[in-house]
Amino acid sequence: MNERNSIGADEMDRMHDEGIAINEEIKGGRLTTLEASVIDDLKKAESLPKKQIPLAIMNSLSQDPFIAEQYRADSGVDKEITIGDRKMREKYTIGQHTAAVMTQFEKYFADKLPEGIDSRFFRRILALHDIGKPAAIAEGDKHRQHEFTDVYVQNILTQLGEDEKHIQLARALLNSDVLGRYLKKGDLGEAVETFEKIFKDSGVPEEVAFQLMLIFFQVDAGSYCADATVEGIVEILPSLDYLFDFKPEEGKMDFSEEIRPKIAKLKDALGL
């Protein structure tokens, strides 16, 4: 939910208008072609028990040199936070962050997606959701991460056999950090405008798109909470713990008491 990665409806329109230029820019050798063995291993990983799925999916995708390079790259999060009387450095790779995101999804939402939405598909989105951030950082403009991710995700999901309808939905979900921007800025009108574009682009009912955006935000922002620590992989500092309430023993995650009224206000403004 970092402000540097947040875009509104106007920026989404600009990205769409410049889509051809972005595609041409990335065609210079930075797209990847997945080997058949990578795709086969991914499908096997997706059939494993829930607790094993996140790292198994990432390990399968990491057999591709391009994806492995992105996972090793810095996530762009590098800040000092204070916990009690201790000052600690918060810094993660894309892979560490992705592992935390996917683990949160399995813990709290894998069995709670809206009807008609396949958890296998949503896991693939999560595994790739920050795949364009290293390229944006390398270009010197972290704000462009959604542009690069959009192209990479289309390329990879197509090779994985996803149809146009699912790719359209993935792009709509990944092209904006509308909830993070809303909670940070409090601009209800901007949030409504951005959501209306997401609803139009997603190809699914508005209520479904909204629920998917809520889930995506909760597992993404929720990966910056101590609850998201992945033993042996990454220890997560509690920088965004104030946003959520966790009940891992019950498999429940929700917005905190402070945040719930803001989400309710947004939902009401959207007529949902």
C-alpha positions, 0 to 999 in steps of 0.5 A: 500500500506504499504511496510510491506504488499507488495510482488513480484512475487518470494514471490508469488511463495514461497507462492504457494509452501508452500500452503499445509503447510500453510493450515495444519497450519491453520487447527488447529481450526482457520477456520470458518464454517458460520451458514446458518443465516449468509449467509442468512443475507449477501444475504439480505444485498447485495440487499439493497440500495448502501449507506447501503450495506457496513456496512450491509455486515460487520454486517452480516458477523460479526455474525460469531464469527471468522470474528467479532474477525478479524474486532475488531483486530488492522490493524497494522497501528499505526503511527504519522502524521503531518497535518499542525501544528498538530501531530495526531496518525493514528490507525485503526481496521481491521473493521474500515479500511474495512468499509472505503474501502467498502464505497470508492468502493460504492462511486466511482466504484460499477457501473464501474466494467469491463463487466462480473464482478459482484459487489456483488462478488467484495464486498465480496472480499473487505469485506474479503481482510484483514481477515488474517492480525491479524493472521499474526501479531499474528504469529509475521510476518506481511509480511505473511498476504496474506498467511493467507488471501488466506486460509481464503478467499478460505474457506469463499467464498466456503461456500458462494457458489462462484465457483472455477473461482471466487475464483481463481480470488479473490486469484489472486487479493488479493495475492499481493500489486503490485501497492503499491510496484511499486509506492513506489519503482519505480521498473517497471520490478518487477511490470511487472513480478508480473502482468504477474503472476497475469494475469496468475492466475486470469483466466480473460483477462489481461485488466480486471485483470489490471482494477480490480487491479487498482480499488482494489488499489484505494479503499484500498489505498484510504481508507487512505484519508480524503475522506474515513471518514465514519460518525459515524464509523471512521475518516480517516486522510489524510496520502495518499491524495497525491495519488488521486484526489477525486470528490465525487459530481461527483462520480469520483476518479482518481490518482493524477497528480503526479501518473497518468504518473507512472500508464500510464508507467506501463500500456504501459510496460504491453502492455495494 
